[in-house]
Structure formats: structure tokens, C-alpha cells
Amino acid sequence: MATLRTRWLLSILLVNLPNCFAGPLAHPSPKCYIPCDEKNCWVYIHCTWDPRPDPQIPTNYTLHWEQANTEEEHVISGTGLNGFIHREHFSNGELRVWVTNQDGSAKSQEAVFNTADIIKPPPPKVKSSHQEPLEIDWISTCDQLQFSLGHCDVRHRTEADQVWLEEEGGFYGSYTFDSPQPCTVYEFQVRCACVTGLMSDWSAIHRMQSTETAPVGELDVWRDCGIYPASFDCGLTWKRLPISRACRLILGYEVRLSYNNGTAVLVNVSTAEPRGQLVCDEMQCHFTSSLKDVSSVNVSAYNAHGATVPSYLAMQIPGKEKNSQTLHLRMNEENLTVFWDLPSRPPDNLKEYVVQYKQAGSPPGQGFDWIKVDKNQTTGIFKGQFKKYTPYQVSLFTVSCSNKTHHLLSLLGYSLQGIPSRVPSFKVFSIAATHVTLLWEPVPLSKQNGVILYYQIGVDRQNVYNVSASPQHGNKTFELPHLSPGQEYDVWIRAVTVAGPGANTTTRFKTKNHEGFAHLIPALLGIIFLVVICFSVVLFSACRGENKRCPLVPPCFYEKVPDPRNSHIFRQMKHQINDPLTWICIPIYEPHPKISLLEVVEIQPWAFKSCMEKTSDHDRLTRPVVGDGCSQMDCQDDQRRDTATKKCHRTDHRYGREEYSKMVDSDEERDKKEEDRGDCWSSSEEEQLTTGYEKHFMPTALEILEVG
């Protein structure tokens, strides 16, 4: 705990502490001189001194002086940092001068001088210069002031350097600069003193250029392809040579374009008359001709004495080079700093890195800059004025020893980010009962105002989905799940940056109903099933002919099977088949016949006798009916068989094909054919006794009687 004495000492220290810094510094002494112009010197003494540590706080100072061998003290007070001692207040001889603050608590050191030794002449003037050798001459005013000329000091530097180099030793009226660099601009200053008195101030800067030669070095050439990778139709750009390397005026540029087909074109562009082929500012020049199909370029600058060594640049290889490096940006309105990692295994032919930035939406050659970095470095720094809310694409490239260029990666940067604009287009792509697919167009790059982190899609305040913003180009889709059938919804979307979300874009839709869709599926399946069944029946019926084949039916359908049209069941259904509305889809059902249930019909003796009289060969009565509809006993003779075959092989026009059994369906047609043949059974009773099905597979009545 602090004692009473400690507190008392601390309070005194705090009270007196401001006074310790209230006056000028304790050690500097005032500087006094008698100023002179080109004709005469003034009759007063001008004194200056250093201010207190904080010059913004006004402080009263007091200038003190006194003559030697006297105790008379003169005082001038004021708030400035200089004071004047008029002639009536001093006499020739020794003078002591010092400065104190307003309360006298701080005092500077004393300056003691002879008034005859503080005459300060004006700065000399450089009157002429020579380039070979590099020499300057000047004139001093000491002669006009009736003083003898003293020595002079000379200092120099190059135009690009800010450090002055002062030559040792005195000079009188002239100075020769030894071993100047060619095509270099030098700056000179001179100050002089008379035999008695002080040194003058430095003269105005005098610039001189050494001997002119051809431009020195090479041009820094690169290509501006806009926002990568939108286009490979790039523009050629290079940086202008500084005066020290340009060796006075650059008259023009030579551009040699080598194309992929092996041809080359040399273009000479004059800086005096560019004719629209060249656009230059203080730092860069842009070649306006297209570089499409160009494989490489060579560019050189020339003046009246020669040209630079041509700068070679191979066009960029399309695509990105595989790498695991990452790119980082630190950006504000004045500076852009780019960082990247060195690869784990650097390529053997790696020459250097190139870092570039391109302002989105800027015309070719503008809003664009690049720097070349050693292959062992990982940082690039740009100075400039970077606009707020404006995207800048920063890209990293590698250049091989053969000058081939590869693009590694790119990143968007902003000096200051803001809220993005609304999504320009938002609509429903497809609608279902419980979900929809949404489609939107991303915010254009020029209106993003920052790096879009993600898009937000919401149905209400509770259901909000964050959707990734990559890739940056192309339309985007999102499936919105968990919806109710047959309900209307309002859905909104907005973009989000680090500054916050943008305005909402809303769309409305209604989901589909489950019921209608559920009833539609069985109906469609039923229709499809019926169509398939009916189509199969039609194909089966249309392709049963013996001499015709249907290309859509497998070969198994061509087996010689009984013709169901000759059965009793088919005849009973004949009226249904003839109906045009029911024949397509009638259910055809015929149980498998059993042999034990065959129908046996007695033939009347008179009918059997009549048939026997018509035959002359007993063998004809014992043979079954053949497939042409005539008995074999009626067709033994070859000629009669051919005739019967021609008559029996007729086409069933009602079904569009020939019958396999060669039997007719209607009684009228069958009777007519039998009358034409003359050798077949013709009576209706015989037709009733022997059907087509029985003629195929059953023995005749005669055969049964013989066996019995």
C-alpha cells in the first residue's frame, strides 16, 4: 500500500510532467543567418529552431540574444518556429542566441557566432550541360555580392533512385561525371559558399541523360485472355520501358506472329501513328490484333539507334495443369497480396511463376496487370486502386524453360464485399405430388458484389435449404422434398455473401394430386393388357395359313395343328364371330376333347350303299380323308388328284388365308364345292355325319363297320 509520502511525490511528478515536454528539445540550438539575394544581403538576422515533440499544440516561444561583453538581453516572443533580430538590436561582432518556452522551464543550447560569418548566399544556377562527357556548369552570386567565391558541393542520383550520392572535395564552377551508365537519366544539385559565410541551399534539380544507344534489355510481354477460362482468343500486352532503358524516345514496336499452320506475319507499329493497332497508357501497351490460331509471338521496341532483344512468348496451353497448390488472397483498396504453396515436387523445367489479376468486365488491356516471380518464391504483391464491390480474378501460371505457359488455378477477390443482387430467374422445372425440381440462373458476376458462399431456398421460415454456389457458371437445379399433394406453395431464393443475404426472388406452384395418378395407372395397364391380348389373337388368326407366314410370329406357330374352325364349338360361336363389335375380344374357350366321348353316328344303309356305288375300288372306302377335303378313294388317279387339288386349294377370303384342313366354314360354300368336284360327298346329311375335325382324326363309318 502506497505511503503518504509516495503519493505526494507521485502527485508532484504528474503535475510537472507536462512541463517536461512543453518546450523545445533541450540540446538543439537555434540556427541563425543573414539571407542574401542575387544583388545584396538583408540587414536582419533570421533564426530558426526545432519545435516541441507535438507541433500540433500551439506553444509560445521566446527568442533570447545578447552581445558579447554586455549583459543587455533582448527578447522576442511568439508562437512560430522562427524569429528575426533586426539590425538596430545588434552590432557587428559576437552574438549569443537561445530559445525558451513560455514559462522558462525549458531552454535550448546557445548558438555563438560572429555576425560577419553568417552571410548565406542564394543557391547557384546550372547554366549548361554536356553529354559527352557528362558535365555541368553553374554560376555563383558571390561576385555580385562583392565576396570572393568559395568552394561548392555537388550531389547526384539516377532518376529511379531516391538516395543522393555526394561527391567529396570542393568544386569551382563545373563538375564532370565519370563513367555514367548509357541511356540513364541523372539528377544533379549544387550548393556554394563565398569565402566567408555559410553554404547556400541546394539548387534546383538538373536532369541529364547519358549517351543515347539502342534500348536496353527486353520487353515484359504477357497476354490478356479476360476472365479465364471464358476465351482463349487473347490480346497481347507488354509493359513500356522506363526512360533509363528506353534511351530517349521509343519510335515503335515490331511484333512477329507465328501461327499454328507454320506461317508467320511481321507487324511494324509506329507509336506516332498506331492506326488503331496499338493502345498505350503510362505503364502498358495493348496490341489490338487477335491472337487466334497464334502459337507464339516475338516483340521488340526500337528507337533511332536500334532495337531491344526480341521477347518470346508461347501461347497458353489449354486446360489446367494438375497440381495440389492452393491460392490465398489478401486485398484492400490499395494493395493485393497473393500467396501460394510450393509444389511437393517442382517440375525440373520450371522457370518462373506469373501472377496476374483481371478486373471483371474491363475492356482488353485495362484493369489488368501481372508480375513475374522467381520459382522459389511464393508471394506476389500489387499496388493500385482496387474498386469496391468489383470482382478481380487472380490467376497463377507457370512458365517453363522453353517459355511454355500453363494455367494452375484462379480465384476471385474483392477489395470490399457487399450484399449481392437478387437471382435474375427462378422457376419450377418439374412438379410431382411430394416434390418439385427448381431451376434458377446464378447472379451474374458483375452483380454479385462479393464471393457468393451459397444460395438459400426456403418454403417458409422453418424450411430453409443452403445450396452450394459452385460451379460459378451455368443454370442450377435443386429438388425440394417433403411436400404435400395438391397444395400451393410460395418458394423463394437468395444469394449470400460475407456481407449478408441479398433480396428474395419468389415463385409459386401447386403440387399434383396422388388420387388421380393412382387411378390412372391401373387403367393404363388394363388398356395395354387388352391391346396386347387382342393383337396376339389377330396375329395368331392371320398367320395360320399353310402357305403364308407372318414375320412377327415365331416358327412354333407354324405346326400343323387342327383347325378349330371345323369343330362343333366354333360353329356354335359363328354368329358371334360375324358380329363386327364382338369378334375382337371374345373369350375363346374349348375344353380338351376326350377320345372316350367321341360322337358315333349310325349311317343309314341307303346312304352307305349310295356312296359304295360311286366307288369302284374297295381300298378307297378304307382310307381316311386327306387334308385337301376329298377322300383318298376319290383321288387315286393322278390326273383326278391334280384336278381335285386345284379345286380344293382355295383361299378363305373371310380370314385372308388358306385353311389348313381345306374345309369350308359355311354349308352353302361347302355344298357348292362338292357339286363342282363331283367326287366328294355332297348331301347335307353326309356333312352332318362327318365334320372337318372328324375327317382329320377319326376313322370313317365304313372303317368302323369293317373292324366290327
C-alpha positions in Angstrom: 0.0 0.0 0.0 1.4 3.4 -1.0 2.5 5.7 1.9 1.6 9.3 2.2 5.0 10.4 1.1 4.9 8.3 -2.0 1.5 9.7 -3.0 2.9 13.3 -2.5 5.9 12.6 -4.8 3.7 11.0 -7.4 1.3 13.9 -7.5 4.2 16.4 -8.0 5.6 14.3 -10.8 2.2 14.2 -12.6 1.8 18.0 -12.2 5.2 18.7 -13.6 5.3 16.0 -16.3 3.5 18.1 -19.0 6.1 20.9 -18.4 8.9 18.5 -19.2 7.6 18.3 -22.8 6.2 21.8 -23.1 9.2 23.5 -24.6 11.7 22.7 -27.4 14.2 19.9 -27.1 17.0 20.7 -24.6 20.0 20.1 -26.9 19.3 21.7 -30.3 20.4 25.3 -30.6 18.8 27.8 -33.0 20.3 28.3 -36.5 20.8 31.9 -37.5 22.0 33.5 -40.8 21.8 36.7 -42.8 20.0 36.0 -46.0 21.1 37.4 -49.4 19.6 37.6 -52.8 21.4 38.0 -56.1 22.2 41.6 -55.5 22.6 42.3 -51.8 22.1 40.9 -48.3 19.5 41.8 -45.8 20.1 43.8 -42.6 18.4 41.4 -40.2 19.3 38.0 -38.7 16.9 35.1 -39.4 16.9 32.4 -36.7 15.0 29.1 -36.7 14.6 26.3 -34.2 13.1 22.8 -33.8 9.6 22.5 -32.4 8.5 20.6 -29.3 7.6 16.9 -29.8 4.0 17.6 -30.6 4.0 20.6 -33.0 0.2 20.5 -33.3 -0.2 22.0 -29.9 0.5 25.8 -30.1 3.2 26.9 -27.7 4.7 30.3 -27.0 8.4 30.5 -27.5 10.9 33.3 -26.5 14.0 34.1 -28.6 16.8 35.5 -26.5 20.1 37.1 -27.6 22.8 39.3 -26.2 26.0 40.9 -27.4 29.4 39.7 -26.2 30.9 41.6 -23.2 27.5 43.0 -22.3 24.7 41.9 -20.0 21.9 43.5 -22.1 19.4 40.8 -23.1 16.9 41.2 -25.9 13.7 39.1 -26.0 11.1 38.4 -28.8 8.1 36.1 -28.0 5.8 34.4 -30.4 4.2 31.0 -31.3 6.2 30.5 -34.5 9.3 28.4 -35.1 11.5 31.3 -36.3 12.3 34.9 -35.3 14.1 37.9 -36.7 16.7 40.1 -35.0 16.6 43.5 -36.6 19.8 45.5 -37.3 19.1 48.1 -34.6 19.1 45.4 -32.0 22.6 44.0 -32.6 26.1 45.2 -33.7 28.9 43.5 -35.7 30.7 41.1 -33.5 30.0 38.0 -31.4 26.4 37.2 -30.7 24.8 34.6 -28.3 21.3 33.3 -29.1 19.0 30.8 -27.3 15.3 29.8 -27.1 13.0 29.1 -24.1 9.4 28.1 -23.7 6.7 30.4 -22.4 7.3 29.9 -18.7 11.1 29.5 -19.0 11.1 25.9 -17.8 12.9 24.6 -20.9 15.9 26.2 -22.6 17.8 25.3 -25.7 21.6 25.3 -26.1 23.2 28.6 -27.0 24.4 29.5 -30.5 27.5 31.7 -30.6 28.7 33.2 -33.9 30.2 36.3 -35.5 27.7 38.3 -37.4 30.2 38.6 -40.4 30.3 34.8 -40.8 26.6 34.1 -41.1 26.1 35.6 -44.6 24.2 33.0 -46.7 24.3 33.4 -50.5 21.4 32.2 -52.7 21.7 28.8 -54.5 23.8 28.7 -57.7 22.2 28.2 -61.1 23.3 25.4 -63.5 23.8 27.2 -66.8 24.9 24.4 -69.2 25.5 20.7 -69.6 27.3 18.3 -71.9 26.5 14.7 -72.7 30.0 13.7 -73.9 31.4 13.7 -71.3 28.6 14.2 -68.8 29.4 17.7 -67.4 27.5 20.6 -65.8 28.5 24.3 -65.2 26.9 26.8 -62.7 27.1 30.4 -61.7 27.5 31.7 -58.1 26.4 35.1 -56.9 29.4 35.7 -54.6 31.0 38.1 -57.2 27.8 40.2 -57.4 27.8 40.4 -53.6 31.4 41.6 -53.7 32.6 38.4 -52.0 35.2 36.0 -53.1 33.9 32.7 -54.5 34.4 29.8 -52.1 34.0 26.1 -52.8 30.9 24.2 -53.9 29.3 20.8 -53.2 27.7 18.5 -55.8 25.4 15.5 -55.4 23.7 13.2 -57.9 21.5 10.2 -58.3 19.7 8.3 -61.1 16.1 9.2 -61.8 14.9 5.8 -60.5 16.9 6.1 -57.2 15.9 8.2 -54.2 19.3 8.3 -52.5 21.7 11.2 -53.2 25.4 10.5 -53.6 27.5 13.5 -52.6 30.9 14.0 -54.1 33.8 14.6 -51.8 36.0 17.7 -52.3 35.3 21.2 -53.4 34.4 22.3 -56.9 34.5 25.7 -58.6 32.1 26.4 -61.3 31.9 23.0 -63.1 31.6 19.3 -62.5 32.3 16.2 -64.7 30.6 12.9 -64.0 32.8 9.9 -64.7 31.6 6.5 -66.1 27.9 7.2 -66.5 25.6 4.3 -67.5 24.3 4.5 -71.0 20.7 5.6 -71.6 20.4 6.6 -67.9 18.8 9.8 -66.6 20.8 11.5 -63.8 19.8 14.3 -61.4 22.2 16.9 -60.1 22.2 19.6 -57.3 24.8 22.2 -56.4 25.3 24.5 -53.4 28.1 27.0 -52.9 29.6 29.3 -50.3 31.5 32.5 -50.5 35.0 32.9 -48.9 33.3 34.0 -45.7 29.9 32.9 -44.8 27.6 29.9 -44.8 26.8 27.3 -47.6 23.8 28.2 -49.7 20.8 25.9 -50.0 20.8 23.2 -52.7 20.0 24.4 -56.2 17.0 23.1 -58.2 17.4 19.6 -59.6 19.0 19.5 -63.0 18.4 16.3 -65.2 20.7 14.9 -67.8 20.7 11.7 -69.9 23.8 9.9 -70.8 24.8 8.9 -74.3 21.9 7.5 -76.4 22.1 3.9 -77.6 19.7 1.2 -78.6 17.1 0.3 -76.0 18.4 -1.9 -73.2 17.0 -5.3 -72.1 13.8 -7.0 -73.2 10.1 -6.1 -73.0 8.0 -7.8 -70.4 5.4 -9.4 -72.6 2.2 -11.2 -71.5 -1.3 -11.9 -72.8 -4.8 -10.8 -71.6 -7.4 -13.5 -72.1 -10.1 -11.8 -70.0 -11.8 -13.8 -67.2 -10.3 -17.3 -67.5 -11.4 -19.6 -69.0 -14.1 -17.8 -71.0 -12.0 -17.4 -74.1 -8.6 -18.3 -75.5 -8.7 -15.6 -78.1 -6.3 -13.4 -76.1 -4.8 -10.0 -76.6 -1.1 -9.2 -76.5 0.2 -6.8 -73.8 3.6 -5.6 -72.7 5.0 -3.1 -70.3 6.6 0.1 -71.5 10.3 0.5 -71.0 11.4 3.1 -68.4 13.4 6.1 -69.7 16.6 4.7 -68.3 16.2 1.6 -70.6 14.4 3.2 -73.5 17.2 5.6 -74.2 15.1 8.5 -75.1 12.1 8.2 -77.4 10.7 4.8 -78.5 9.7 5.1 -82.1 7.7 1.9 -82.5 7.4 -1.9 -81.9 7.9 -4.9 -84.1 5.5 -7.8 -83.5 6.1 -11.2 -85.2 3.1 -13.6 -85.1 3.8 -17.3 -85.7 0.6 -19.3 -86.5 -0.2 -23.0 -85.9 -0.1 -23.7 -89.7 3.6 -22.7 -89.8 3.1 -19.2 -91.3 4.4 -16.0 -89.8 3.5 -12.3 -90.0 5.6 -9.3 -89.1 3.7 -6.2 -87.9 5.5 -2.9 -87.5 3.5 -0.5 -85.3 4.6 3.2 -85.0 4.0 5.0 -81.8 3.4 8.2 -83.7 0.8 6.6 -86.0 -0.6 3.5 -84.4 -3.5 3.3 -86.8 -5.7 1.5 -84.2 -3.3 -1.4 -83.8 -1.8 -0.1 -80.5 -3.2 1.4 -77.4 -0.8 2.7 -74.7 -1.1 4.3 -71.3 1.7 5.3 -68.9 2.5 1.8 -68.0 1.4 -0.7 -70.7 0.7 -1.1 -74.4 -2.0 -3.3 -75.8 -1.8 -4.9 -79.3 -5.4 -4.9 -80.6 -5.0 -7.6 -83.3 -6.4 -11.0 -82.5 -4.1 -13.9 -81.4 -6.5 -16.6 -82.6 -4.6 -19.6 -84.0 -1.3 -18.0 -83.0 1.3 -20.3 -81.5 3.9 -17.8 -80.4 4.9 -14.1 -80.6 8.1 -12.1 -80.6 8.0 -8.4 -79.6 10.8 -5.8 -79.7 11.0 -2.0 -79.1 13.2 0.3 -81.2 14.5 3.9 -81.2 16.7 5.8 -83.6 19.8 3.8 -82.6 18.4 0.2 -82.6 16.0 -2.2 -81.0 15.8 -4.4 -78.0 16.3 -8.2 -78.0 13.0 -9.8 -79.1 10.9 -11.1 -76.2 9.5 -14.5 -76.9 6.1 -15.7 -75.6 4.4 -19.0 -76.4 0.7 -19.1 -76.2 -1.0 -20.7 -73.3 -1.7 -24.4 -73.4 -5.5 -25.0 -73.0 -6.6 -26.6 -69.7 -5.3 -26.6 -66.2 -2.1 -28.3 -65.1 -2.6 -30.9 -62.4 -1.3 -29.6 -59.1 -2.0 -29.6 -55.4 -1.2 -26.0 -54.7 -3.6 -23.6 -53.1 -4.1 -19.8 -53.7 -4.8 -17.2 -51.0 -5.6 -13.5 -51.3 -5.3 -10.5 -49.0 -6.9 -7.5 -50.7 -7.9 -3.9 -49.9 -8.3 -0.8 -52.0 -4.6 -0.1 -52.2 -2.8 -3.5 -52.2 -3.3 -7.0 -53.4 -1.1 -9.7 -51.9 -1.2 -13.2 -53.4 0.1 -16.3 -51.6 0.6 -19.9 -52.8 2.3 -23.1 -51.8 5.3 -24.6 -53.4 4.6 -28.0 -55.0 5.9 -31.0 -53.3 7.9 -31.9 -56.4 8.6 -28.8 -58.5 9.0 -29.6 -62.3 12.5 -29.8 -63.5 12.0 -27.3 -66.3 10.1 -24.7 -64.1 11.5 -21.2 -64.9 9.2 -18.8 -63.0 5.7 -18.1 -61.8 3.4 -15.4 -63.3 0.7 -13.9 -61.1 -2.0 -11.7 -62.8 -5.2 -10.0 -61.9 -8.1 -9.0 -64.2 -11.0 -6.8 -63.4 -14.2 -8.4 -64.4 -15.9 -6.5 -67.3 -13.0 -4.3 -68.1 -12.0 -4.0 -71.8 -8.9 -5.7 -73.1 -5.7 -4.1 -71.8 -7.4 -2.3 -68.9 -7.9 -3.4 -65.3 -5.1 -5.9 -65.9 -1.6 -6.3 -64.5 0.9 -9.1 -63.9 4.2 -9.8 -62.2 6.8 -12.5 -62.7 8.1 -14.2 -59.6 11.1 -16.4 -59.1 10.3 -20.2 -59.0 11.4 -20.3 -55.3 9.2 -17.5 -54.1 5.5 -17.9 -53.1 4.3 -14.3 -52.8 3.2 -11.6 -55.3 2.3 -8.0 -54.3 0.4 -5.5 -56.5 0.0 -1.8 -55.8 -3.0 0.0 -57.3 -6.5 1.3 -56.8 -8.9 -1.6 -56.5 -12.6 -0.7 -56.7 -15.2 -1.7 -54.1 -17.6 -4.5 -54.7 -15.8 -5.3 -58.0 -14.6 -8.8 -58.8 -11.0 -9.3 -59.7 -9.9 -12.7 -60.9 -6.4 -13.6 -59.7 -4.6 -16.4 -61.6 -1.4 -18.3 -61.1 0.7 -19.6 -64.1 3.9 -21.4 -64.5 6.4 -20.7 -67.3 8.8 -23.5 -68.3 12.4 -23.0 -69.5 11.1 -23.4 -73.1 8.7 -20.4 -72.3 5.5 -22.6 -72.4 2.7 -21.3 -70.2 0.4 -23.4 -68.0 -2.5 -22.2 -66.0 -2.6 -23.6 -62.5 -5.6 -22.1 -60.7 -7.7 -18.9 -60.3 -9.6 -17.2 -57.5 -12.0 -14.3 -57.3 -11.1 -11.4 -54.9 -12.8 -8.2 -53.7 -11.3 -5.2 -52.0 -14.6 -4.8 -50.2 -17.7 -7.1 -50.4 -21.3 -6.1 -50.3 -24.8 -7.7 -50.4 -25.5 -9.5 -53.8 -28.2 -8.7 -56.2 -31.4 -10.8 -56.5 -31.4 -14.0 -58.6 -32.5 -13.0 -62.1 -34.5 -16.1 -62.9 -36.2 -18.7 -60.7 -38.9 -21.2 -61.8 -40.2 -24.7 -61.4 -38.6 -27.3 -63.8 -40.8 -30.3 -62.9 -43.7 -31.0 -60.5 -44.7 -34.2 -58.7 -47.1 -34.9 -55.8 -44.5 -34.7 -53.0 -41.5 -32.9 -54.5 -40.6 -30.4 -57.3 -37.4 -29.6 -59.1 -36.4 -25.9 -59.1 -34.3 -24.2 -61.7 -32.6 -20.8 -61.4 -30.0 -18.7 -63.1 -27.0 -17.6 -60.9 -26.4 -14.0 -60.2 -24.1 -12.5 -62.9 -20.6 -12.0 -61.8 -20.8 -8.2 -62.3 -23.7 -8.0 -59.8 -22.5 -10.5 -57.2 -20.8 -7.7 -55.2 -18.8 -10.4 -53.4 -17.9 -14.1 -53.4 -21.3 -15.9 -53.2 -20.9 -18.5 -50.4 -24.2 -20.3 -51.1 -27.8 -19.9 -52.2 -30.7 -20.1 -49.7 -34.0 -21.7 -50.8 -37.0 -21.6 -48.5 -40.6 -22.6 -48.4 -41.2 -20.9 -45.1 -39.0 -19.6 -42.3 -38.6 -23.0 -40.8 -37.7 -25.0 -44.0 -34.6 -23.2 -45.5 -32.0 -25.1 -47.5 -28.4 -24.0 -48.2 -27.3 -24.9 -51.7 -23.6 -24.7 -52.8 -22.7 -21.9 -55.2 -20.2 -23.8 -57.2 -19.7 -24.1 -60.1 -20.0 -20.4 -60.9 -21.3 -20.8 -64.4 -24.5 -22.5 -65.8 -28.0 -22.9 -64.5 -28.6 -24.7 -61.2 -31.3 -27.1 -60.0 -32.5 -28.3 -56.6 -35.1 -30.9 -55.7 -37.4 -29.6 -53.0 -38.7 -32.6 -50.9 -41.4 -33.3 -48.3 -44.3 -31.5 -50.0 -48.0 -32.3 -49.7 -50.1 -33.4 -52.7 -52.4 -30.8 -54.3 -51.1 -27.9 -52.3 -49.9 -24.4 -53.4 -46.5 -23.2 -52.3 -44.5 -19.9 -52.4 -40.8 -20.7 -52.7 -38.0 -18.0 -52.5 -34.3 -18.0 -53.3 -31.5 -15.6 -52.5 -27.7 -15.4 -52.7 -25.5 -15.0 -49.6 -22.0 -13.4 -49.3 -20.0 -12.5 -46.2 -21.8 -9.2 -46.1 -25.2 -11.0 -45.8 -28.1 -12.3 -48.0 -29.5 -10.5 -51.0 -33.1 -9.8 -51.9 -35.5 -12.7 -52.4 -36.8 -14.0 -55.7 -40.2 -15.8 -55.3 -42.1 -18.3 -57.5 -45.4 -20.1 -56.9 -46.6 -23.6 -57.8 -49.1 -26.3 -56.9 -48.2 -30.0 -56.4 -50.1 -32.8 -58.2 -52.8 -35.0 -56.6 -52.0 -38.6 -55.6 -55.5 -40.0 -56.3 -55.8 -39.1 -60.0 -52.4 -40.6 -60.7 -53.2 -43.8 -58.7 -56.4 -44.5 -60.7 -54.6 -43.7 -64.0 -52.0 -46.5 -63.6 -54.5 -49.5 -63.4 -56.5 -48.0 -66.3 -53.4 -47.7 -68.4 -52.2 -51.2 -67.5 -55.6 -52.7 -68.3 -55.7 -51.0 -71.7 -52.2 -52.1 -72.5 -53.0 -55.7 -71.5 -56.2 -55.8 -73.6 -54.3 -54.4 -76.6 -51.6 -57.0 -76.2 -54.1 -59.9 -76.0 -56.2 -58.7 -78.9 -53.1 -58.0 -81.0 -51.9 -61.6 -80.2 -55.2 -63.1 -81.3 -55.3 -61.1 -84.5 -51.7 -62.2 -85.3 -52.5 -65.8 -84.5 -55.6 -65.8 -86.6 -54.0 -64.0 -89.5 -50.9 -66.2 -89.7 -52.3 -69.8 -89.5 -52.3 -70.3 -93.3 -50.3 -73.2 -94.7 -48.7 -71.3 -97.5 -48.4 -67.9 -95.8 -46.2 -66.9 -92.9 -46.3 -63.9 -90.5 -42.9 -62.3 -89.8 -44.0 -61.3 -86.3 -45.0 -64.8 -85.1 -42.4 -67.4 -84.0 -41.9 -70.6 -86.1 -43.7 -72.7 -83.5 -47.0 -71.3 -84.6 -46.5 -73.0 -88.0 -47.0 -76.5 -86.6 -49.8 -78.4 -88.5 -52.5 -78.4 -85.8 -56.2 -79.0 -86.1 -58.2 -76.1 -87.4 -60.5 -75.1 -84.6 -63.0 -73.6 -87.1 -64.2 -77.0 -88.1 -65.2 -78.0 -84.6 -68.8 -78.0 -83.3 -68.0 -75.4 -80.8 -66.7 -73.0 -83.4 -69.8 -73.4 -85.4 -71.9 -72.6 -82.4 -70.0 -69.4 -82.0 -70.2 -68.4 -85.6 -72.8 -65.8 -85.0 -70.5 -64.1 -82.5 -67.5 -64.0 -84.9 -69.6 -62.5 -87.6 -70.6 -59.7 -85.3 -68.1 -56.8 -86.0 -68.2 -55.5 -82.5 -67.6 -58.6 -80.6 -65.2 -60.7 -82.7 -62.1 -59.0 -81.5 -62.3 -59.6 -77.8 -64.5 -62.7 -77.3 -63.2 -65.2 -74.9 -62.3 -68.4 -76.8 -62.6 -71.4 -74.7 -62.9 -75.0 -75.9 -62.2 -77.8 -73.4 -59.9 -80.6 -74.5 -61.9 -83.3 -76.1 -61.7 -86.8 -74.8 -61.5 -89.8 -77.1 -63.8 -91.8 -75.0 -66.5 -89.3 -75.6 -66.4 -89.3 -79.3 -69.7 -89.0 -81.1 -70.6 -92.0 -83.2 -73.4 -91.6 -85.7 -75.0 -94.5 -87.5 -75.1 -94.3 -91.2 -78.3 -95.3 -92.8 -77.9 -98.3 -95.1 -79.2 -96.5 -98.1 -76.7 -93.6 -97.7 -73.9 -96.0 -97.3 -75.0 -98.0 -100.3 -75.2 -94.9 -102.4 -71.6 -94.0 -101.5 -70.5 -97.5 -102.3 -71.9 -97.4 -105.8 -70.0 -94.4 -106.6 -66.7 -96.2 -106.0 -65.1 -98.9 -107.9 -62.2 -99.7 -105.6 -62.8 -101.1 -102.2 -59.5 -99.6 -101.0 -60.9 -96.2 -101.5 -63.5 -96.9 -98.7 -61.0 -98.0 -96.2 -58.8 -94.9 -96.3 -59.2 -91.7 -94.2 -59.9 -88.3 -95.6 -56.8 -86.4 -96.7 -56.0 -82.8 -95.9 -57.5 -81.4 -99.1 -61.1 -82.2 -98.2 -61.6 -85.2 -100.5 -61.3 -88.9 -99.6 -58.4 -90.8 -100.8 -60.6 -93.3 -102.6 -61.8 -90.4 -104.7 -58.4 -89.2 -105.6 -56.4 -92.3 -106.5 -55.9 -91.3 -110.1 -53.1 -88.8 -110.6 -55.0 -86.7 -113.1 -58.1 -86.6 -110.9 -55.9 -85.8 -107.9 -54.4 -82.8 -109.5 -57.8 -81.6 -110.6 -59.2 -82.1 -107.1 -56.2 -80.4 -105.6 -56.6 -77.3 -107.7 -60.3 -77.2 -106.7 -59.7 -77.8 -103.1 -56.8 -75.4 -102.6 -58.8 -72.2 -102.4 -58.3 -69.2 -100.3 -60.6 -68.5 -97.4 -61.3 -64.8 -98.1 -63.1 -64.3 -94.9 -59.9 -64.8 -92.9 -57.4 -63.7 -95.6 -55.6 -67.1 -95.8 -55.9 -70.8 -96.8 -57.4 -73.3 -94.5 -55.1 -75.9 -93.2 -57.8 -78.6 -93.5 -59.0 -77.2 -96.8 -62.5 -77.3 -95.3 -65.1 -74.5 -95.8 -66.9 -72.9 -92.9 -70.4 -72.3 -94.3 -72.7 -75.1 -95.5 -73.6 -73.2 -98.7 -70.0 -72.9 -99.8 -69.2 -76.5 -99.0 -72.2 -77.9 -101.0 -71.2 -75.8 -104.0 -67.7 -77.1 -104.0 -68.8 -80.7 -103.6 -71.1 -80.3 -106.6 -68.2 -78.9 -108.6 -66.0 -81.7 -107.7 -68.5 -84.5 -108.3 -66.3 -87.0 -106.5 -66.9 -85.7 -102.9 -69.8 -86.2 -100.6 -72.5 -83.7 -101.4 -75.5 -84.3 -99.2 -76.2 -82.2 -96.1 -76.7 -85.4 -94.1 -73.3 -86.6 -95.0 -71.9 -83.3 -94.0 -73.6 -83.6 -90.6 -72.3 -87.1 -90.2 -68.7 -86.3 -90.9 -67.3 -83.0 -89.7 -63.9 -81.5 -90.6 -62.4 -82.3 -87.3 -63.6 -85.9 -87.5 -62.3 -86.3 -91.1 -58.8 -85.3 -89.8 -58.5 -87.6 -86.9 -61.4 -90.1 -86.8 -61.9 -93.3 -88.8 -64.8 -93.3 -91.2 -68.0 -95.1 -90.5 -67.1 -97.7 -93.1 -63.9 -98.5 -91.4 -65.6 -98.8 -88.1 -68.1 -101.3 -89.5 -65.4 -103.3 -91.2 -63.5 -103.5 -88.0 -66.6 -104.6 -86.2 
